[in-house]
Amino acid sequence: MPKWVIAVQGKPPSTLTIHFRTMGQMNSYVFFFIGALLLLNGCKKEETITYSNNTIPEYDNVSTLLIENYVNRLFIDLIGREPTDEELSQETAVLENANLSINSRKALVDKIMTDETTSLDNITYKSAYHNKLYEDLKARFLAGASEADLMSTYYLYYVISVQDSLNNNMLAYEINRNRANIMLGVMNCKTELQTGAITLREACRRMCFNQTYDDINMNSFNYINATFDDLFFRYPTAAELDQAFPPVDYNSSGYLFGTTITSKSEYIALLVSNAEFDEGSVRWAYNSLLGREPLSGELFALLPVFSANDNYQAIQKAIAITDEYAGWN
C-alpha cells in the first residue's frame, strides 16, 4: 500500500494513501501524479515587483517662463550672451513641442556648441562657444588677462629676440623667441580648440606654462602651489612640493607621481597627463554650471567620458540636460 507525499504551492505537504490492484495501474497513477505536479508548478503566479521613487518626471506643470529661463541660461553659460527674442521664442517652442524630452535638450545644447550656420554679428554658435571657453580658461588660470595684455607680452619677447639676433647673441635669441612663441600658443588656444587641433588638456598646459602665469605666481613655491590648485583643486603635499621644486626651479631631477622629471616643462606636462587632471576637469564643469562639487556617483560616471578623448563638451552637455540645471526638479 504505497503512500505519496504531495506538496502544493502555498500549502504544507500532505500524505495520500492509494490502493493499486495491478502494477500497470500503479504505473499509470505514477505518470498521472507526476504530470499533475508539473502542471501545478508551471501555473505558479508571477510576482510583480514595484520600485519606489522611480516615477517618470512629469513636465506638464513646467511653465513657459521656466523653459525660457532654461534656454536663457544655456546661451549665457555656453556662449556668453543672452538669446535674441527670436532665438528664445524658437528654442522654447521646440522644447515645449517635444515635452522637454532629453533628446530635445541634447539637440539644443549640441546646436549652441557646434552649429556653424546660425550666427549673430557674423559670429556662429560654434565660434561663440569656443570664444567663451577660451575666456573661461583665461579667467581660471590667468586672472582674466586681456588679449592686449597677452599680445603685449608676446611682442616684448619678440622684439628682445630680434635685438638678440642683431647682437649675434643666439642663445638669448632662442630663449626669448621661445618665450614669445609660448605666448602666441596661449592666444592660439581659441582657434585651435575650435578646429580640434588641440584638446582641453593641451590648452590647460599652455595656460600654466607661460610668462603671464609666472608673473601672476611670482616664484617657484607659488607656481607649484598654483598649478596643483588650478588643475587639481588641491594643494600639493609636503612630499610632492619637495619633489616638484628641483625640476621647476633648478632643472634638476624630481620624482613625482611615479615619474622622474627634470624640467619645468616636464613638470607641467606630467600634471595635465595625470588622472587628477581628468577629475579636476569634471569638477570644474560642475562648479561652473551648477555651483557645486559632483557627487561620487556623478564623478564616477563622467570620468571615463572625459578620459577617453578629453571630451569636455560631453561633460558640459551631461550636466546641462539635467532637470537640476534646468531648474525643473
Secondary structure, 3 states (H helix, E strand, C coil): CCEEEECCCCCCCEEEECCCCCHHHHHHHHHHHHHHHHHHHHCCCCCCCCCCCCCCCCCCCCCHHHHHHHHHHHHHHHHCCCCCHHHHHHHHHHHHHCCCCHHHHHHHHHHHHHCCCCEECCEEHHHHHHHHHHHHHHHHHCCCCCHHHHHHHHHHHHHHHHHHHHCCCHHHHHHHHHHHHHHHHHHCHHHHHHHCCCCHHHHHHHHCCCHHHHHHHCCHHHHHHHHHHHHHCCCCCHHHHHHHHHHHHHCCCEEECCEEECCHHHHHHHHHCCHHHHHHHHHHHHHHHCCCCCCHHHHHHHHHHHHHHCCHHHHHHHHHCCHHHHCCC
